[in-house]
Amino acid sequence: MNFVSFVNSYRIAEAKKLLLDSSKHNLTIEAIGNESGFKSKSAFNVAFKKVTELTPSDFVKQFVGAK
């Protein structure tokens, strides 16, 4: 694992927590990405899918929608 992948894994872990946090549901996915340290929506989406095999939207649908 290279350094960028290592850092992104921590950023994605934070993004997953934020996406599942009911107090953060008013934020857009882009805002969640920015709060997690990503500079652009596309970079966030690519990194998120690489780690989780889901887009951020699909992740929310799968885990928040299941509640």
Chimera marker file (.cmm) of the C-alpha trace (Angstrom):
<marker_set name="trace">
<marker id="1" x="0.000" y="0.000" z="0.000" r="1" g="1" b="0" radius="0.5"/>
<marker id="2" x="1.447" y="3.358" z="-0.967" r="1" g="1" b="0" radius="0.5"/>
<marker id="3" x="1.185" y="6.506" z="1.145" r="1" g="1" b="0" radius="0.5"/>
<marker id="4" x="-1.754" y="8.012" z="-0.780" r="1" g="1" b="0" radius="0.5"/>
<marker id="5" x="-3.746" y="4.783" z="-0.427" r="1" g="1" b="0" radius="0.5"/>
<marker id="6" x="-2.897" y="4.673" z="3.268" r="1" g="1" b="0" radius="0.5"/>
<marker id="7" x="-4.116" y="8.241" z="3.853" r="1" g="1" b="0" radius="0.5"/>
<marker id="8" x="-7.206" y="7.692" z="1.712" r="1" g="1" b="0" radius="0.5"/>
<marker id="9" x="-8.150" y="4.621" z="3.751" r="1" g="1" b="0" radius="0.5"/>
<marker id="10" x="-8.336" y="6.845" z="6.850" r="1" g="1" b="0" radius="0.5"/>
<marker id="11" x="-10.275" y="9.489" z="4.941" r="1" g="1" b="0" radius="0.5"/>
<marker id="12" x="-12.763" y="6.896" z="3.708" r="1" g="1" b="0" radius="0.5"/>
<marker id="13" x="-13.199" y="5.515" z="7.233" r="1" g="1" b="0" radius="0.5"/>
<marker id="14" x="-14.050" y="9.039" z="8.404" r="1" g="1" b="0" radius="0.5"/>
<marker id="15" x="-16.393" y="9.562" z="5.450" r="1" g="1" b="0" radius="0.5"/>
<marker id="16" x="-18.219" y="6.312" z="6.254" r="1" g="1" b="0" radius="0.5"/>
<marker id="17" x="-18.747" y="7.478" z="9.845" r="1" g="1" b="0" radius="0.5"/>
<marker id="18" x="-20.065" y="10.828" z="8.618" r="1" g="1" b="0" radius="0.5"/>
<marker id="19" x="-22.337" y="9.220" z="6.036" r="1" g="1" b="0" radius="0.5"/>
<marker id="20" x="-23.887" y="7.026" z="8.729" r="1" g="1" b="0" radius="0.5"/>
<marker id="21" x="-24.173" y="9.842" z="11.300" r="1" g="1" b="0" radius="0.5"/>
<marker id="22" x="-27.813" y="10.925" z="11.454" r="1" g="1" b="0" radius="0.5"/>
<marker id="23" x="-26.808" y="14.443" z="12.514" r="1" g="1" b="0" radius="0.5"/>
<marker id="24" x="-24.900" y="14.826" z="9.210" r="1" g="1" b="0" radius="0.5"/>
<marker id="25" x="-27.705" y="13.757" z="6.849" r="1" g="1" b="0" radius="0.5"/>
<marker id="26" x="-28.284" y="17.385" z="5.895" r="1" g="1" b="0" radius="0.5"/>
<marker id="27" x="-24.833" y="17.483" z="4.235" r="1" g="1" b="0" radius="0.5"/>
<marker id="28" x="-24.297" y="16.629" z="0.594" r="1" g="1" b="0" radius="0.5"/>
<marker id="29" x="-22.006" y="13.801" z="-0.369" r="1" g="1" b="0" radius="0.5"/>
<marker id="30" x="-19.580" y="16.376" z="-1.721" r="1" g="1" b="0" radius="0.5"/>
<marker id="31" x="-19.571" y="18.144" z="1.664" r="1" g="1" b="0" radius="0.5"/>
<marker id="32" x="-18.868" y="14.822" z="3.400" r="1" g="1" b="0" radius="0.5"/>
<marker id="33" x="-15.952" y="14.289" z="1.014" r="1" g="1" b="0" radius="0.5"/>
<marker id="34" x="-14.617" y="17.752" z="1.763" r="1" g="1" b="0" radius="0.5"/>
<marker id="35" x="-14.920" y="17.190" z="5.520" r="1" g="1" b="0" radius="0.5"/>
<marker id="36" x="-13.025" y="13.931" z="5.072" r="1" g="1" b="0" radius="0.5"/>
<marker id="37" x="-10.110" y="15.665" z="3.382" r="1" g="1" b="0" radius="0.5"/>
<marker id="38" x="-10.857" y="15.261" z="-0.318" r="1" g="1" b="0" radius="0.5"/>
<marker id="39" x="-10.496" y="18.306" z="-2.553" r="1" g="1" b="0" radius="0.5"/>
<marker id="40" x="-12.981" y="17.246" z="-5.230" r="1" g="1" b="0" radius="0.5"/>
<marker id="41" x="-16.115" y="15.175" z="-5.548" r="1" g="1" b="0" radius="0.5"/>
<marker id="42" x="-14.589" y="13.012" z="-8.272" r="1" g="1" b="0" radius="0.5"/>
<marker id="43" x="-11.486" y="12.188" z="-6.215" r="1" g="1" b="0" radius="0.5"/>
<marker id="44" x="-13.736" y="11.284" z="-3.281" r="1" g="1" b="0" radius="0.5"/>
<marker id="45" x="-15.965" y="9.058" z="-5.420" r="1" g="1" b="0" radius="0.5"/>
<marker id="46" x="-13.033" y="7.226" z="-7.018" r="1" g="1" b="0" radius="0.5"/>
<marker id="47" x="-11.253" y="6.626" z="-3.697" r="1" g="1" b="0" radius="0.5"/>
<marker id="48" x="-14.468" y="5.612" z="-1.927" r="1" g="1" b="0" radius="0.5"/>
<marker id="49" x="-15.361" y="3.083" z="-4.612" r="1" g="1" b="0" radius="0.5"/>
<marker id="50" x="-11.811" y="1.707" z="-4.643" r="1" g="1" b="0" radius="0.5"/>
<marker id="51" x="-11.956" y="1.000" z="-0.897" r="1" g="1" b="0" radius="0.5"/>
<marker id="52" x="-15.607" y="-0.033" z="-0.433" r="1" g="1" b="0" radius="0.5"/>
<marker id="53" x="-16.554" y="-1.227" z="-3.946" r="1" g="1" b="0" radius="0.5"/>
<marker id="54" x="-19.604" y="1.060" z="-3.607" r="1" g="1" b="0" radius="0.5"/>
<marker id="55" x="-20.199" y="4.658" z="-4.547" r="1" g="1" b="0" radius="0.5"/>
<marker id="56" x="-20.921" y="6.943" z="-1.590" r="1" g="1" b="0" radius="0.5"/>
<marker id="57" x="-24.572" y="7.142" z="-2.712" r="1" g="1" b="0" radius="0.5"/>
<marker id="58" x="-24.880" y="3.347" z="-2.886" r="1" g="1" b="0" radius="0.5"/>
<marker id="59" x="-23.210" y="3.045" z="0.520" r="1" g="1" b="0" radius="0.5"/>
<marker id="60" x="-25.805" y="5.379" z="2.046" r="1" g="1" b="0" radius="0.5"/>
<marker id="61" x="-28.673" y="3.550" z="0.339" r="1" g="1" b="0" radius="0.5"/>
<marker id="62" x="-27.384" y="0.184" z="1.503" r="1" g="1" b="0" radius="0.5"/>
<marker id="63" x="-26.678" y="1.062" z="5.129" r="1" g="1" b="0" radius="0.5"/>
<marker id="64" x="-28.986" y="3.954" z="5.959" r="1" g="1" b="0" radius="0.5"/>
<marker id="65" x="-31.857" y="2.628" z="3.894" r="1" g="1" b="0" radius="0.5"/>
<marker id="66" x="-31.642" y="-0.714" z="5.705" r="1" g="1" b="0" radius="0.5"/>
<marker id="67" x="-32.475" y="0.831" z="9.069" r="1" g="1" b="0" radius="0.5"/>
<link id1="1" id2="2" r="1" g="1" b="0" radius="0.2"/>
<link id1="2" id2="3" r="1" g="1" b="0" radius="0.2"/>
<link id1="3" id2="4" r="1" g="1" b="0" radius="0.2"/>
<link id1="4" id2="5" r="1" g="1" b="0" radius="0.2"/>
<link id1="5" id2="6" r="1" g="1" b="0" radius="0.2"/>
<link id1="6" id2="7" r="1" g="1" b="0" radius="0.2"/>
<link id1="7" id2="8" r="1" g="1" b="0" radius="0.2"/>
<link id1="8" id2="9" r="1" g="1" b="0" radius="0.2"/>
<link id1="9" id2="10" r="1" g="1" b="0" radius="0.2"/>
<link id1="10" id2="11" r="1" g="1" b="0" radius="0.2"/>
<link id1="11" id2="12" r="1" g="1" b="0" radius="0.2"/>
<link id1="12" id2="13" r="1" g="1" b="0" radius="0.2"/>
<link id1="13" id2="14" r="1" g="1" b="0" radius="0.2"/>
<link id1="14" id2="15" r="1" g="1" b="0" radius="0.2"/>
<link id1="15" id2="16" r="1" g="1" b="0" radius="0.2"/>
<link id1="16" id2="17" r="1" g="1" b="0" radius="0.2"/>
<link id1="17" id2="18" r="1" g="1" b="0" radius="0.2"/>
<link id1="18" id2="19" r="1" g="1" b="0" radius="0.2"/>
<link id1="19" id2="20" r="1" g="1" b="0" radius="0.2"/>
<link id1="20" id2="21" r="1" g="1" b="0" radius="0.2"/>
<link id1="21" id2="22" r="1" g="1" b="0" radius="0.2"/>
<link id1="22" id2="23" r="1" g="1" b="0" radius="0.2"/>
<link id1="23" id2="24" r="1" g="1" b="0" radius="0.2"/>
<link id1="24" id2="25" r="1" g="1" b="0" radius="0.2"/>
<link id1="25" id2="26" r="1" g="1" b="0" radius="0.2"/>
<link id1="26" id2="27" r="1" g="1" b="0" radius="0.2"/>
<link id1="27" id2="28" r="1" g="1" b="0" radius="0.2"/>
<link id1="28" id2="29" r="1" g="1" b="0" radius="0.2"/>
<link id1="29" id2="30" r="1" g="1" b="0" radius="0.2"/>
<link id1="30" id2="31" r="1" g="1" b="0" radius="0.2"/>
<link id1="31" id2="32" r="1" g="1" b="0" radius="0.2"/>
<link id1="32" id2="33" r="1" g="1" b="0" radius="0.2"/>
<link id1="33" id2="34" r="1" g="1" b="0" radius="0.2"/>
<link id1="34" id2="35" r="1" g="1" b="0" radius="0.2"/>
<link id1="35" id2="36" r="1" g="1" b="0" radius="0.2"/>
<link id1="36" id2="37" r="1" g="1" b="0" radius="0.2"/>
<link id1="37" id2="38" r="1" g="1" b="0" radius="0.2"/>
<link id1="38" id2="39" r="1" g="1" b="0" radius="0.2"/>
<link id1="39" id2="40" r="1" g="1" b="0" radius="0.2"/>
<link id1="40" id2="41" r="1" g="1" b="0" radius="0.2"/>
<link id1="41" id2="42" r="1" g="1" b="0" radius="0.2"/>
<link id1="42" id2="43" r="1" g="1" b="0" radius="0.2"/>
<link id1="43" id2="44" r="1" g="1" b="0" radius="0.2"/>
<link id1="44" id2="45" r="1" g="1" b="0" radius="0.2"/>
<link id1="45" id2="46" r="1" g="1" b="0" radius="0.2"/>
<link id1="46" id2="47" r="1" g="1" b="0" radius="0.2"/>
<link id1="47" id2="48" r="1" g="1" b="0" radius="0.2"/>
<link id1="48" id2="49" r="1" g="1" b="0" radius="0.2"/>
<link id1="49" id2="50" r="1" g="1" b="0" radius="0.2"/>
<link id1="50" id2="51" r="1" g="1" b="0" radius="0.2"/>
<link id1="51" id2="52" r="1" g="1" b="0" radius="0.2"/>
<link id1="52" id2="53" r="1" g="1" b="0" radius="0.2"/>
<link id1="53" id2="54" r="1" g="1" b="0" radius="0.2"/>
<link id1="54" id2="55" r="1" g="1" b="0" radius="0.2"/>
<link id1="55" id2="56" r="1" g="1" b="0" radius="0.2"/>
<link id1="56" id2="57" r="1" g="1" b="0" radius="0.2"/>
<link id1="57" id2="58" r="1" g="1" b="0" radius="0.2"/>
<link id1="58" id2="59" r="1" g="1" b="0" radius="0.2"/>
<link id1="59" id2="60" r="1" g="1" b="0" radius="0.2"/>
<link id1="60" id2="61" r="1" g="1" b="0" radius="0.2"/>
<link id1="61" id2="62" r="1" g="1" b="0" radius="0.2"/>
<link id1="62" id2="63" r="1" g="1" b="0" radius="0.2"/>
<link id1="63" id2="64" r="1" g="1" b="0" radius="0.2"/>
<link id1="64" id2="65" r="1" g="1" b="0" radius="0.2"/>
<link id1="65" id2="66" r="1" g="1" b="0" radius="0.2"/>
<link id1="66" id2="67" r="1" g="1" b="0" radius="0.2"/>
</marker_set>
